[in-house]
Amino acid sequence: MVDLPLHYRLLATALPDEKKRIRSSYMSTLVLIVAASTIVFIVLGISKGASPRLMTRYGFIMAAYIVFLVVWYPRWMKRRLTRCWETYDLEIGHDYLVRRQADIPDLRLQFDQVQVVEHVQGRYLRVIGKSKGQVIAIPEGIDQFGEVMKTISSVCSVRYGRIEHWQKSRAFMAAGLLLFVIMLWATSPVIVIPLSLALGSISAWAFFWIRANPNISRGSKRIAWSYWLIFAICFVKLVVALQGAENGPRTLGKVVGYMLVFIPCLLLIFGWVRWWRVLPPRHWRDYAIAWALGLASISALCLYGVISYIQLGHIGSANEHRLAVAGFYAGCPLSVFSAIAGAVGKGRSRVIVSLAAVSLVGIWSIAFFSA
């Protein structure tokens, strides 16, 4: 153990080898996976009756995307690698490790939190805490790697491995893309139902895992929102498979309608929770967010009250129209004032309450013109 904190930086002489590995290993496997999934998509599409012209266009689009990956993506990865390499700092104290690096938050691990130490010889050392997201990667290109290895091995026994973490990720990506393509073209419920359930669950899990992982940059966490598109496609395929090709679209329309109606409720609950967690002192712009949340909540209660009364009361089309108009004149102005207050306010819930207010205005407008 060490008495004073020691800092270790990555050696500049090891950076060129890492840059070469981007094109020789990372990019080659990524391009291979994208190309293979494109070929499978086209073959399955033609076998299911898709027009060759449409499949040809898709092939040209994916070919352009592959060229984009080959030309631009390595440059972006090299720039990001250089920035992370130059800012990497490992601090080892008497009972803790701290990893600092650009674009990602600092990560601290106490020695008593270390559960596993994995060493892939020639590549890196991974120190894993109690949570799988608590992982400190230590490249062998770090200064005095032998000394670091000796200190870490005194905390926990080292487990040696051969498969790198990115290789596992690539295998997971290849399997997921292949199954997703099969699900898209499949028509049998025996195939669609289990695949849609599995891939939808995995996409939702991947989103939350990426958002909570301290070793992933903010840019990659924003890209993770695209996983909800995969989840939505899986949900559509599941509904159509369960209800059949004839009743599926009608059922799907109802489900999507109910989801859109209740989205403001979920946003407001999330917004109130985030606002409540803000520690004092609060400023007037923080309270403006609270006013926005309150106004939007009242508008949402009016909306759900009108919907419940129409669904349960069976009051007739004329009375439904009057009730919808009355609700519009009460709820829509509240939503507009909520959006204004959200624009004036400041805080973690600002975007959430703005989305809730805008969605409420849209729902009230639809109810007014369609009632």
TADA-V594264 format. One line per field, one symbol per residue. psi: psi as a letter, one per 30 degrees, with the letter a starting at -180 (. if undefined). burial: I if it has 9 or more other ideal C-beta (glycine too) atoms within 8 Angstrom, else O. A space follows every 10 residues. Layout:
psi = ???
burial = ???
//
This chain:
psi = lkekkkkklk kfffeeeeee feeeeeeeee eeeeeeeeee eeeeeefggk keeeeeeeee eeeeeeeeee eeeeeeeeee eeeeeffkkk kjafglkkkk lkfllkkkkl effkekjkjj kfdlkkjkae kffikjkjlf glkheeeeee eeffekkkkk lfklefeeee eeeeeeeeee eeeefkfkfe eeeeeeeeee eeeeeeeeee efkfgkleee eeffffffee eeeeeeeeee eeflfefeee eeeeeeeeee efeeeeeeee eeeeeffkkl kklffefeee eeeeeeeeee eeefeeeeee effhfleeee eeeeeeeefe eeeeeeeeee eeeelkafge eeeeeeeeee eeeeeeeeff .
burial = OIOOOOOIII IOOIIOOIIO IIIOIIIIII IOIIIIIIOI IIOIIIOOOO OOOIIOOIIO OIIOIIOIII OOIIOOIIOI IIIIIIIIII IIIOOIIIII IOIIOOIOIO IOIIOOIIII OOOIIIIIIO OOIIIIIIII IIOOIOOIIO IIIOOIOIOO OOOOOOIIOI OOIIOIIIII IIIIIIOOOO IIIOIIIIII OIIIOIIOII OOOIOOOOOI IOOIOOIIOI IOIIIIIIII IIIOOOOIOO IIOOIOOOOI IOIIIOIIOI IIOIIOOIOO OOOOIIIIII IIIOIIIIII OIIIIIIOII OOOOOOOOOI IOIIIOIIOI IIOIIIIIII IIOOIOIOII OIIIIIIIII IOIIIOIIOO I
//
